Amino acid sequence: MTPTAVLRLRGLLNSPTPQLIRISVRNKGCAGLSYHLDYVEKPGKFDEVVTQDEVKVLIDSKALFSIIGSEMDWKEDALSSKFVFNNPNIKDACGCGESFTVA
């Protein structure tokens, strides 16, 4: 996680109803997979817990091989604000950047 992502996650997790953020991938889009983030109350049985700078993020066990080695960042511009993933495992992506394929 980049420092910007850690700051954004810390803000989300310190809300009046703190929850954990779980990262998963779903079959979606023209390239095959897309990232999905959910708020959850507690880790799932097989979730991987990643802690950085006292911020915890859960990774769905089914997503581990698709996103291992990725860097999570927070980007804001005039039109959007979102988490983005710099994933070295991506072999192909759709033109809009919403879905990807890994080897």
Number of C-alpha atoms within 10 A of each C-alpha: 20 12 13 14 19 20 15 16 19 16 12 16 18 10 9 7 8 14 16 18 21 22 20 21 20 13 12 13 15 16 18 17 21 18 19 11 13 11 14 13 11 12 16 14 8 11 19 18 14 12 11 11 10 9 17 18 20 23 23 17 17 14 18 16 11 21 22 12 12 16 14 18 17 18 13 9 7 5 5 7 10 12 15 14 14 13 16 13 16 15 11 14 18 14 10 8 12 15 21 23 16 16 8
